[in-house]
Amino acid sequence: MSSVAILGGGISGLSAAYYLARTAPAATKITLIEGKQRVGGWIESRRVTPGNYDNVSRLPPPEPATDKNSILFEAGPRTLRPEGINGAILLDMIRHLDLHDENLVTVPKSHPSAKHRYIYYKDSINTLPSDIRSTLLNKPPVMRSVLLAGLLEPFKSSRFDKHGIPKDGQDDESIYSFMKRRFNEHTAIHLMGAVIHGIYAGDIKSLSLKSTLPLLYEAERNYGSVVLGMMKGASYATNTMRERGMAARSRKDDPEWFGRMEKMSVLGFKSGMDTLPKRILNWLSSRENVSIMTNDPVESVQFTDKECKIKTQNAKEIHVDHIISTVPSTTLDTLIRQNLPHLCHNPSADVAVVNLAYSPEDTHLDYDGFGFLTPHRDTPFTVPVPGTLGVVFDSNAFPIEAERAIKLTVMIGGSDWKDAFGHVPIDQLDPEDAYKYARKAVSQFLHIDSEPRYSMVNLQKQCIPQYLVGHESRMRSLHHALKQKYSHLLSVSGASYLGVSVPDCIKNSRMLVEELLMSGALGSRQKVVTGLGKIDEQLTTEEMKDQVRLSKGNTSVIMKS
């Protein structure tokens, strides 16, 4: 009989426990340990009654009397994207948990919020084109030099030789360096700078291209051009055969339903995003071989040649055969006493997330799209409220309760924290100051000055890992150190390593569990499984192109052994 402990009850830990309980032998003992009272990590939905609340000192009532006198806010992720490999694996989980019923809400790609995205540029909010036709016919100021840069991009020399080897010997570069080199300064600062604000709350001048936007990296490496790579299907090449196999297995039981869902722009749940972690928790609680410990942080982890010993704050001692760590890499570093490289190299972004809801009778929103983002801080133009990363128009983006309230989420800080709050660290920031700053941003950008009826401030400390340049190389080093020092004892998953989105975390936990059960510590033990093995699966340029042809149905491809 095998025993496994999972450290962390966020979406990565819950997913690892779920896939273990679903696929491992019934005799496998599974223990999930979460330091906080609740599970779900950064996924947290709150219903609030009228008033101003925060996650520091003014918590909303735990159970509002009725939905009619409350509004639903998201403190973290607010929607899920069902596209591609990750989308198929996410949808499989949703379907297996019976969440594909009336609780599931979808937004089609034809919806205005799916087609209309905005970027603040110069002194106005610019509408981004949604297709080639709108790009040619309606060029907002922010796009005027982008189209020409895109037309010229295929004619620029590649950084890679014909074998996909970097000519300059550098395996990675910043997103800024790449975008400026392949397109121009304007595209880097104003377009990509804004996009990265929205995804990572990060700085394009420090984040790794290879680890955050691998599709762009592989397009140039394999085709010499981003534009040509996209035209020839470079997106296929960023997924391994194992990942595509998982997606195919996910879709096989109901391909028609999967086909419909994968055509949606986003999806979510009527009761909020934390419907998913709550349902996983309920499912796990029904399994006889699963134990769930909450409100009991792990204090230390020790290893012998054959087992792992975990001590918790409540003086519990747990002995298991294998540990899956899904806590932040910096936390793992503390638990194992700095015995692995690079766990503390990457910082994580601090973000003030301010939810505001207004009465539609006295407030008007001039836009029907998803929301707007702001450019990189090095823009030569003034941003009225510095440090504002962007504003999501929630009542447009996910139109639940849209008839009852105009909902906005203001995101402040990240890599631009000091521009907004100076040298005040997040754990010393008064939530009232974040609320006032968000109100100022809404006034300056959207000309909304009315008082919100509902508000919620969430000060999210170290919430998004920042994959700095060279991240993949460091993860490869960590992968080999894990194999050498903790053979068959420790593996990792979570946002610190191979992707920060919810679907990334779910997919990576599933890949880890399947590999552990097939050939790792919980299976044949033919190889040491760390959770980072995908990094060693990098293909040559020709193998990448063969995968693209195979994905497009070209049966003349000779599979390489």
Backbone torsions as a table, in degrees:
resi	resn	phi	psi	omega
1	MET	NA	130.6	178.4
2	SER	-95.3	154.5	175.7
3	SER	-133.9	137.7	-176.4
4	VAL	-132.7	136.4	171.5
5	ALA	-112.5	136.4	177.5
6	ILE	-112.6	120.8	-179.7
7	LEU	-92.2	117.2	178.4
8	GLY	107.3	129.9	-179.3
9	GLY	-110.9	27.8	170.6
10	GLY	-76.0	-168.7	-175.6
11	ILE	-65.4	-31.2	178.4
12	SER	-68.5	-45.1	179.6
13	GLY	-67.2	-43.5	177.3
14	LEU	-61.2	-41.2	-179.8
15	SER	-66.0	-41.6	178.2
16	ALA	-61.2	-44.6	178.7
17	ALA	-64.3	-40.9	-179.6
18	TYR	-61.7	-48.7	-177.9
19	TYR	-70.3	-32.8	174.6
20	LEU	-64.1	-49.0	-177.9
21	ALA	-65.2	-28.7	-177.6
22	ARG	-80.7	-30.4	-170.4
23	THR	-122.1	-19.9	-178.5
24	ALA	-77.0	159.0	174.0
25	PRO	-53.7	145.2	-174.8
26	ALA	-60.4	-22.5	-179.3
27	ALA	-79.2	-9.1	-179.8
28	THR	-67.3	124.6	180.0
29	LYS	-90.2	123.4	-175.1
30	ILE	-118.5	126.0	177.8
31	THR	-123.3	122.4	176.5
32	LEU	-105.5	128.1	-176.0
33	ILE	-119.4	121.0	179.0
34	GLU	-123.9	130.5	-177.0
35	GLY	-72.5	-26.9	-178.4
36	LYS	-93.9	171.1	-179.5
37	GLN	-69.2	-35.2	-176.4
38	ARG	-107.3	157.6	173.3
39	VAL	-103.9	170.3	178.0
40	GLY	114.4	-16.0	178.6
41	GLY	61.4	-127.7	-177.0
42	TRP	-76.3	-10.1	176.1
43	ILE	-81.4	111.3	-177.5
44	GLU	-150.1	121.9	178.3
45	SER	-110.7	138.4	-179.9
46	ARG	-133.3	135.2	169.4
47	ARG	-95.9	125.2	-178.4
48	VAL	-121.8	146.6	174.0
49	THR	-87.3	169.5	-179.7
50	PRO	-54.0	136.6	-179.4
51	GLY	138.0	-177.0	-179.5
52	ASN	-111.1	126.7	-177.7
53	TYR	-131.8	164.8	174.1
54	ASP	-152.1	173.1	-178.0
55	ASN	-96.6	19.3	179.9
56	VAL	-112.9	-58.7	-174.1
57	SER	-130.4	-14.2	-177.0
58	ARG	-123.5	66.6	-178.4
59	LEU	-69.6	141.4	178.1
60	PRO	-70.5	161.5	176.3
61	PRO	-55.7	141.6	-176.8
62	PRO	-64.4	-34.4	-177.6
63	GLU	-137.1	94.9	175.7
64	PRO	-56.9	148.8	-175.2
65	ALA	-57.2	-50.4	179.1
66	THR	-144.3	161.4	176.3
67	ASP	-64.1	-24.9	-174.8
68	LYS	-67.6	-28.1	-179.6
69	ASN	-105.9	20.2	-178.9
70	SER	-140.1	168.4	178.9
71	ILE	-134.2	149.5	-177.3
72	LEU	-94.9	125.4	176.4
73	PHE	-118.4	149.9	173.6
74	GLU	-110.9	127.0	178.3
75	ALA	-85.0	-20.2	-178.8
76	GLY	-129.9	-134.5	179.5
77	PRO	-55.9	141.1	-175.9
78	ARG	-113.8	-19.0	177.4
79	THR	-145.3	169.0	177.7
80	LEU	-126.1	143.0	177.9
81	ARG	-98.7	125.4	-175.5
82	PRO	-94.0	15.1	-174.2
83	GLU	-85.8	154.8	168.0
84	GLY	69.5	-162.0	-178.4
85	ILE	-58.5	-52.4	-178.3
86	ASN	-59.8	-39.8	-179.5
87	GLY	-63.4	-41.1	179.9
88	ALA	-63.5	-40.5	-179.5
89	ILE	-69.4	-40.0	175.1
90	LEU	-61.0	-47.1	-178.7
91	LEU	-63.1	-35.9	176.9
92	ASP	-61.1	-42.3	178.0
93	MET	-64.3	-46.0	179.8
94	ILE	-58.3	-42.8	-178.5
95	ARG	-67.8	-43.9	-178.5
96	HIS	-65.4	-30.3	179.8
97	LEU	-87.7	7.5	179.9
98	ASP	58.0	40.6	175.8
99	LEU	-101.4	5.4	-178.8
100	HIS	-91.5	34.1	-179.5
101	ASP	-105.3	-147.7	-176.5
102	GLU	-67.7	-14.3	179.7
103	ASN	-76.8	-21.4	-178.8
104	LEU	-80.6	130.9	179.0
105	VAL	-120.5	131.7	-179.4
106	THR	-120.0	150.3	176.2
107	VAL	-120.4	115.0	-177.3
108	PRO	-70.9	161.0	-179.5
109	LYS	-68.5	-14.6	177.7
110	SER	-83.0	-9.8	-178.2
111	HIS	-68.0	142.8	-179.8
112	PRO	-53.4	-36.0	-179.0
113	SER	-67.9	-24.2	177.9
114	ALA	-81.9	-26.9	-176.2
115	LYS	-97.0	-25.0	-173.5
116	HIS	-109.6	109.5	175.1
117	ARG	-120.8	151.6	-173.1
118	TYR	-130.6	150.8	173.2
119	ILE	-131.7	135.1	175.7
120	TYR	-79.3	124.7	-177.6
121	TYR	-142.4	132.9	-174.1
122	LYS	57.7	-108.4	-175.9
123	ASP	-124.0	23.6	-178.2
124	SER	-152.2	164.4	176.2
125	ILE	-88.8	117.9	-177.0
126	ASN	-97.2	137.4	176.0
127	THR	-86.2	123.6	178.5
128	LEU	-77.5	143.2	176.6
129	PRO	-66.2	145.9	-177.4
130	SER	-102.3	-10.0	179.0
131	ASP	-158.2	177.6	-177.7
132	ILE	-60.7	-41.6	-177.5
133	ARG	-60.8	-47.7	-179.2
134	SER	-69.1	-26.9	176.1
135	THR	-64.6	-40.7	-177.4
136	LEU	-78.8	-36.3	-173.1
137	LEU	-88.9	-30.9	-173.5
138	ASN	-132.9	92.5	-177.5
139	LYS	-100.6	103.6	175.4
140	PRO	-67.7	162.2	-177.6
141	PRO	-50.6	-38.3	-176.3
142	VAL	-66.5	-20.5	-175.5
143	MET	-99.6	-1.4	-167.7
144	ARG	-65.7	-32.6	177.4
145	SER	-99.8	-6.5	-176.6
146	VAL	-73.3	-41.7	-178.2
147	LEU	-61.4	-45.6	178.5
148	LEU	-63.2	-41.1	178.5
149	ALA	-61.0	-38.1	178.3
150	GLY	-67.8	-36.8	178.4
151	LEU	-68.2	-33.5	-178.4
152	LEU	-84.6	-19.6	-172.8
153	GLU	-56.4	-42.2	-178.9
154	PRO	-63.2	-17.4	-177.4
155	PHE	-93.8	-0.5	178.4
156	LYS	-85.2	146.3	-178.5
157	SER	-69.2	147.0	-178.3
158	SER	-85.4	153.2	176.1
159	ARG	-78.4	-7.7	-174.9
160	PHE	-113.6	150.6	174.0
161	ASP	-83.5	-176.0	-174.1
162	LYS	-67.8	-14.6	177.9
163	HIS	-95.9	4.3	-179.6
164	GLY	80.6	18.3	179.5
165	ILE	-96.0	131.6	179.5
166	PRO	-61.4	128.5	179.8
167	LYS	-67.5	-30.5	-177.9
168	ASP	-90.5	1.9	178.8
169	GLY	78.0	-0.4	-179.3
170	GLN	-97.4	120.2	-175.5
171	ASP	-80.1	-13.0	-176.1
172	ASP	-147.0	166.4	175.2
173	GLU	-156.9	168.9	178.1
174	SER	-73.9	157.8	176.1
175	ILE	-59.9	-40.3	179.9
176	TYR	-60.8	-48.1	-179.4
177	SER	-57.9	-44.2	-179.0
178	PHE	-64.5	-50.2	-175.8
179	MET	-65.9	-38.0	178.0
180	LYS	-67.1	-39.8	-177.8
181	ARG	-70.5	-43.9	-176.4
182	ARG	-83.9	-29.1	-177.9
183	PHE	-121.8	-97.2	175.8
184	ASN	-164.9	173.5	-178.3
185	GLU	-59.4	-42.9	-178.4
186	HIS	-60.3	-46.8	-179.6
187	THR	-61.9	-39.0	179.8
188	ALA	-64.8	-53.3	-172.5
189	ILE	-72.6	-46.4	-170.0
190	HIS	-92.0	-32.8	-179.7
191	LEU	-93.1	-62.5	-176.4
192	MET	-70.0	-33.6	176.2
193	GLY	-58.0	-40.6	178.6
194	ALA	-69.0	-43.9	-179.5
195	VAL	-58.6	-43.4	-178.9
196	ILE	-70.8	-29.4	170.1
197	HIS	-56.9	-42.2	-176.1
198	GLY	-73.9	-33.8	-176.7
199	ILE	-88.6	-48.1	-171.5
200	TYR	-113.2	-6.5	-170.0
201	ALA	52.2	36.7	-168.4
202	GLY	-120.8	-177.9	-174.5
203	ASP	-111.1	118.8	-178.8
204	ILE	-62.7	-18.2	-178.1
205	LYS	-81.7	-9.2	179.0
206	SER	-122.0	-18.3	-176.0
207	LEU	-82.0	146.3	-179.0
208	SER	-72.8	127.8	173.3
209	LEU	-65.4	-46.6	-172.1
210	LYS	-63.0	-35.1	-176.0
211	SER	-94.9	-23.4	-179.2
212	THR	-98.5	-33.7	-179.7
213	LEU	-131.7	63.3	-175.1
214	PRO	-61.1	-27.5	179.6
215	LEU	-60.0	-42.7	179.8
216	LEU	-68.9	-40.8	178.5
217	TYR	-59.7	-48.9	-176.8
218	GLU	-69.8	-31.1	178.0
219	ALA	-61.2	-45.7	178.8
220	GLU	-70.8	-41.0	-176.7
221	ARG	-62.9	-38.8	-173.7
222	ASN	-97.1	-23.8	-175.4
223	TYR	-125.5	-3.7	178.6
224	GLY	77.4	-0.3	-174.7
225	SER	-160.1	139.6	175.4
226	VAL	-65.8	-47.6	-177.2
227	VAL	-62.2	-47.3	179.6
228	LEU	-65.1	-39.0	178.9
229	GLY	-60.9	-42.6	178.2
230	MET	-64.9	-39.5	-179.6
231	MET	-66.6	-30.0	-175.6
232	LYS	-98.5	6.0	173.8
233	GLY	89.2	37.4	-178.1
234	ALA	-62.9	-20.7	-177.3
235	SER	-61.0	-29.8	178.6
236	TYR	-63.1	-32.8	-169.9
237	ALA	-74.3	-12.4	-178.9
238	THR	-85.8	-5.2	179.6
239	ASN	-108.6	139.1	177.7
240	THR	-78.7	163.8	177.0
241	MET	-61.1	-35.0	-179.9
242	ARG	-64.8	-40.6	178.4
243	GLU	-65.1	-42.5	-179.8
244	ARG	-67.2	-32.9	176.2
245	GLY	-65.5	-40.9	176.9
246	MET	-60.5	-43.4	-179.6
247	ALA	-64.2	-41.4	179.9
248	ALA	-63.3	-42.0	177.8
249	ARG	-64.9	-34.7	179.4
250	SER	-64.7	-39.5	-173.5
251	ARG	-80.6	-17.2	-164.0
252	LYS	-66.9	-29.5	-175.4
253	ASP	-73.8	-30.1	-178.8
254	ASP	-149.6	69.8	-175.2
255	PRO	-60.6	-30.2	-179.6
256	GLU	-66.2	-46.0	178.9
257	TRP	-63.7	-43.9	178.4
258	PHE	-60.9	-41.0	178.8
259	GLY	-59.8	-41.6	178.7
260	ARG	-66.3	-45.4	-176.1
261	MET	-66.8	-36.9	-177.1
262	GLU	-72.7	-9.8	175.3
263	LYS	-89.4	-4.0	179.3
264	MET	-80.7	153.2	176.6
265	SER	-74.6	-54.8	177.8
266	VAL	-144.0	165.3	173.6
267	LEU	-141.6	164.2	178.9
268	GLY	-166.0	-161.8	-174.7
269	PHE	-131.6	142.9	-178.3
270	LYS	-58.2	-34.9	-177.3
271	SER	-89.3	4.7	178.9
272	GLY	108.5	162.6	-177.1
273	MET	-62.8	-30.0	-177.5
274	ASP	-75.3	4.7	168.4
275	THR	-56.6	-38.9	-177.6
276	LEU	-66.3	-56.5	178.6
277	PRO	-62.1	-33.4	178.2
278	LYS	-65.2	-40.6	179.6
279	ARG	-68.0	-39.7	176.1
280	ILE	-60.5	-44.4	179.4
281	LEU	-59.5	-45.5	179.6
282	ASN	-62.6	-40.5	179.5
283	TRP	-65.0	-44.2	179.1
284	LEU	-62.9	-37.8	-177.7
285	SER	-64.6	-19.8	180.0
286	SER	-87.2	-4.7	-177.5
287	ARG	-93.2	129.2	-176.0
288	GLU	-66.4	-26.9	-176.0
289	ASN	-94.5	10.4	-178.7
290	VAL	-114.6	129.4	173.3
291	SER	-115.5	137.5	-178.9
292	ILE	-122.0	122.6	178.5
293	MET	-114.1	122.9	176.4
294	THR	-121.5	164.6	179.0
295	ASN	57.8	35.6	-178.7
296	ASP	-146.9	84.0	-177.1
297	PRO	-62.7	145.7	174.3
298	VAL	-75.2	134.1	179.9
299	GLU	-100.7	-33.7	-179.8
300	SER	-156.9	156.6	176.0
301	VAL	-132.8	130.9	178.4
302	GLN	-128.7	152.6	-176.3
303	PHE	-128.8	139.9	166.6
304	THR	-111.1	-170.4	179.8
305	ASP	-66.1	-25.9	-171.2
306	LYS	-126.0	-8.3	-178.5
307	GLU	-151.5	170.5	-179.9
308	CYS	-119.4	140.6	178.3
309	LYS	-119.9	124.9	-178.0
310	ILE	-114.1	130.1	173.7
311	LYS	-113.6	133.5	-179.8
312	THR	-108.5	169.1	-177.5
313	GLN	-61.8	-30.9	179.8
314	ASN	-86.8	21.1	174.2
315	ALA	67.1	23.1	174.3
316	LYS	-85.4	144.0	178.7
317	GLU	-123.4	123.8	-174.5
318	ILE	-121.8	130.4	177.9
319	HIS	-111.6	126.4	-179.4
320	VAL	-138.6	166.4	178.0
321	ASP	-81.7	-29.2	-174.8
322	HIS	-150.3	145.8	176.1
323	ILE	-117.8	132.3	167.5
324	ILE	-106.8	113.6	179.4
325	SER	-94.7	121.5	174.7
326	THR	-118.0	8.1	175.6
327	VAL	-73.1	162.8	176.9
328	PRO	-53.1	146.8	-176.1
329	SER	-59.1	-32.4	178.4
330	THR	-66.8	-35.1	176.8
331	THR	-68.0	-43.3	176.8
332	LEU	-60.0	-39.9	179.1
333	ASP	-56.5	-42.5	178.6
334	THR	-67.2	-42.0	-176.1
335	LEU	-65.1	-36.2	-177.9
336	ILE	-101.2	10.3	173.0
337	ARG	61.6	53.3	171.9
338	GLN	53.7	45.4	-175.4
339	ASN	-101.6	4.4	178.7
340	LEU	-132.3	150.5	-177.8
341	PRO	-79.7	151.5	164.7
342	HIS	72.7	2.5	-177.6
343	LEU	-65.1	-24.8	-178.3
344	CYS	-109.5	12.3	-175.6
345	HIS	-69.3	-45.7	-175.7
346	ASN	-84.8	134.0	170.4
347	PRO	-78.1	174.6	172.4
348	SER	-128.7	147.3	-174.3
349	ALA	-78.9	139.3	169.4
350	ASP	-95.9	130.1	-177.5
351	VAL	-134.3	132.1	169.2
352	ALA	-90.8	115.6	-180.0
353	VAL	-105.1	115.3	-175.4
354	VAL	-116.6	114.0	177.7
355	ASN	-92.7	131.4	179.5
356	LEU	-130.8	137.4	176.7
357	ALA	-133.4	128.8	-174.6
358	TYR	-115.2	153.1	173.4
359	SER	-70.8	128.9	-179.5
360	PRO	-65.4	-16.7	179.9
361	GLU	-70.1	-31.3	-176.3
362	ASP	-120.0	11.9	-179.2
363	THR	-137.7	139.2	178.6
364	HIS	-129.1	131.4	175.7
365	LEU	-104.3	124.0	-172.8
366	ASP	-80.7	1.0	-173.6
367	TYR	-125.7	146.0	179.4
368	ASP	-108.7	6.3	-176.0
369	GLY	-92.0	-164.3	-171.8
370	PHE	-74.9	-41.7	-175.9
371	GLY	155.2	179.7	179.5
372	PHE	-126.0	155.6	177.0
373	LEU	-122.6	158.9	-179.6
374	THR	-107.5	153.7	-177.4
375	PRO	-73.9	173.5	175.7
376	HIS	-57.2	149.4	-175.4
377	ARG	-62.2	-16.0	179.3
378	ASP	-86.7	10.9	174.2
379	THR	-59.6	140.4	177.9
380	PRO	-74.3	-6.8	-177.8
381	PHE	-101.1	152.7	-176.9
382	THR	-75.5	131.8	169.8
383	VAL	-99.8	119.9	-169.7
384	PRO	-54.3	-39.0	-178.5
385	VAL	-125.4	87.3	-174.0
386	PRO	-57.6	145.9	-179.9
387	GLY	90.4	-8.5	174.2
388	THR	-77.0	115.7	-179.6
389	LEU	-77.3	-35.9	-179.7
390	GLY	168.6	174.5	178.0
391	VAL	-133.4	127.0	175.6
392	VAL	-94.5	132.1	176.6
393	PHE	-90.2	82.0	-170.5
394	ASP	-59.5	-38.0	-178.0
395	SER	-69.8	-16.9	171.5
396	ASN	-90.7	-47.9	-172.0
397	ALA	-64.5	-36.0	-179.4
398	PHE	-143.2	85.3	-163.8
399	PRO	-75.2	53.7	168.9
400	ILE	-90.5	134.9	-179.9
401	GLU	66.2	14.5	-176.9
402	ALA	-61.4	-30.4	-179.7
403	GLU	-74.1	-17.6	-177.1
404	ARG	-98.0	-22.1	-175.4
405	ALA	-160.7	148.7	167.8
406	ILE	-93.0	110.8	-175.0
407	LYS	-104.3	135.2	177.2
408	LEU	-130.8	149.7	169.9
409	THR	-125.2	120.9	179.2
410	VAL	-100.5	126.8	179.1
411	MET	-108.6	124.0	-173.5
412	ILE	-128.7	137.7	171.3
413	GLY	110.4	-116.6	-174.8
414	GLY	57.9	-133.9	179.1
415	SER	-66.4	-15.0	-179.8
416	ASP	-106.2	23.9	-176.0
417	TRP	-54.1	-46.2	-176.2
418	LYS	-66.2	-27.8	177.3
419	ASP	-65.2	-29.0	-179.0
420	ALA	-93.4	-45.8	-169.5
421	PHE	-121.7	11.5	178.4
422	GLY	63.8	-136.4	-176.6
423	HIS	-97.1	14.7	178.2
424	VAL	-78.8	116.3	179.3
425	PRO	-70.0	160.1	-173.2
426	ILE	-61.9	-34.4	-178.5
427	ASP	-78.8	-1.8	173.7
428	GLN	-113.9	-0.3	-178.1
429	LEU	-76.6	132.5	174.1
430	ASP	-74.7	122.2	179.6
431	PRO	-54.5	-28.4	178.3
432	GLU	-62.8	-34.5	177.9
433	ASP	-67.4	-38.3	176.7
434	ALA	-65.9	-40.1	177.8
435	TYR	-61.2	-46.6	-179.8
436	LYS	-64.7	-37.9	179.8
437	TYR	-66.3	-39.5	177.9
438	ALA	-65.6	-41.1	176.9
439	ARG	-60.8	-39.8	178.1
440	LYS	-63.7	-42.9	179.5
441	ALA	-62.3	-44.9	179.7
442	VAL	-62.8	-37.4	178.5
443	SER	-67.4	-47.4	-175.1
444	GLN	-71.9	-42.1	-176.0
445	PHE	-84.1	-39.2	-170.4
446	LEU	-114.7	-4.2	178.6
447	HIS	59.3	36.7	174.6
448	ILE	-105.6	113.8	-177.0
449	ASP	-114.4	-3.5	-179.7
450	SER	-69.5	160.4	-178.6
451	GLU	-79.6	127.7	176.1
452	PRO	-68.0	142.6	178.4
453	ARG	-78.3	-32.0	179.1
454	TYR	-128.5	143.7	172.9
455	SER	-152.7	152.6	179.3
456	MET	-147.8	125.1	177.2
457	VAL	-105.7	125.8	175.6
458	ASN	-120.2	113.1	177.2
459	LEU	-90.2	103.0	-171.9
460	GLN	-98.8	99.9	-176.2
461	LYS	-82.3	128.4	176.4
462	GLN	50.7	53.9	-172.2
463	CYS	-93.6	-22.6	-178.4
464	ILE	-129.7	112.6	177.5
465	PRO	-60.3	141.7	-179.3
466	GLN	-107.2	107.9	-178.7
467	TYR	-78.7	96.9	-178.5
468	LEU	-72.8	161.8	-179.8
469	VAL	-51.4	133.4	-178.1
470	GLY	91.3	9.2	-175.7
471	HIS	-58.8	-45.3	-177.4
472	GLU	-62.1	-41.8	178.9
473	SER	-61.3	-40.7	178.4
474	ARG	-67.4	-37.9	178.5
475	MET	-67.4	-32.4	175.7
476	ARG	-65.5	-42.3	177.2
477	SER	-63.1	-42.0	178.1
478	LEU	-64.4	-40.7	178.1
479	HIS	-56.3	-47.6	-178.4
480	HIS	-71.9	-32.7	176.7
481	ALA	-67.4	-39.6	176.3
482	LEU	-61.2	-43.4	179.4
483	LYS	-61.4	-41.7	-175.2
484	GLN	-75.3	-43.3	-171.7
485	LYS	-90.7	-28.0	-174.0
486	TYR	-130.7	47.2	-177.1
487	SER	-51.2	118.1	177.4
488	HIS	64.2	9.9	-177.8
489	LEU	-108.3	-33.7	-172.0
490	LEU	-137.1	133.7	171.4
491	SER	-136.2	165.2	-174.2
492	VAL	-131.8	151.1	171.6
493	SER	-150.6	168.7	178.5
494	GLY	122.6	173.6	-172.4
495	ALA	-68.4	-14.4	-179.4
496	SER	-69.8	-15.6	-164.5
497	TYR	-115.9	-65.7	-167.7
498	LEU	-127.7	31.9	177.6
499	GLY	141.3	138.5	-172.7
500	VAL	-103.1	-13.5	-175.9
501	SER	-77.0	162.1	177.1
502	VAL	-59.3	-49.0	177.5
503	PRO	-61.4	-35.8	174.8
504	ASP	-57.3	-48.8	-176.1
505	CYS	-63.8	-40.7	179.0
506	ILE	-65.1	-47.6	-179.0
507	LYS	-61.4	-45.6	-176.6
508	ASN	-66.0	-34.8	176.0
509	SER	-68.1	-38.6	177.7
510	ARG	-65.6	-44.1	178.7
511	MET	-59.4	-43.3	-179.7
512	LEU	-62.0	-49.0	-177.6
513	VAL	-62.3	-44.8	-179.3
514	GLU	-62.0	-39.8	-179.5
515	GLU	-70.6	-38.6	176.4
516	LEU	-60.3	-40.2	-177.3
517	LEU	-76.7	-29.6	-178.8
518	MET	-82.1	-53.4	-170.7
519	SER	-133.4	2.1	-175.9
520	GLY	-103.2	-148.9	-172.0
521	ALA	-61.9	-26.5	-177.9
522	LEU	-101.2	6.1	-178.9
523	GLY	-129.5	-127.4	-175.7
524	SER	-74.1	-16.3	-177.9
525	ARG	60.3	29.0	177.7
526	GLN	-70.4	-25.1	176.9
527	LYS	-145.9	158.7	178.0
528	VAL	-85.1	120.5	-178.4
529	VAL	-101.0	125.0	-176.8
530	THR	-111.1	-17.8	-171.7
531	GLY	96.1	-9.4	-178.5
532	LEU	-115.4	12.6	-174.6
533	GLY	-63.9	-23.0	179.7
534	LYS	-56.9	-29.8	-177.9
535	ILE	-62.7	-30.9	179.4
536	ASP	-85.7	0.8	-178.5
537	GLU	-95.1	14.1	-178.2
538	GLN	-60.9	133.3	-177.1
539	LEU	-97.2	160.9	173.1
540	THR	-72.5	168.9	179.5
541	THR	-58.2	-45.4	-178.0
542	GLU	-67.5	-37.5	176.9
543	GLU	-64.4	-37.8	176.1
544	MET	-60.0	-47.5	-178.4
545	LYS	-64.9	-36.4	176.6
546	ASP	-62.6	-39.1	178.5
547	GLN	-63.8	-39.3	178.2
548	VAL	-62.1	-47.1	-179.3
549	ARG	-62.9	-41.3	179.5
550	LEU	-62.9	-41.8	179.7
551	SER	-63.8	-28.7	179.7
552	LYS	-87.5	3.9	174.7
553	GLY	90.2	15.9	-180.0
554	ASN	-83.8	100.3	-174.3
555	THR	-76.0	-2.1	179.5
556	SER	-80.2	-6.1	179.9
557	VAL	-66.8	132.7	175.0
558	ILE	-91.2	117.6	-178.9
559	MET	-67.9	133.4	179.9
560	LYS	-85.5	143.2	-178.4
561	SER	-79.9	NA	NA
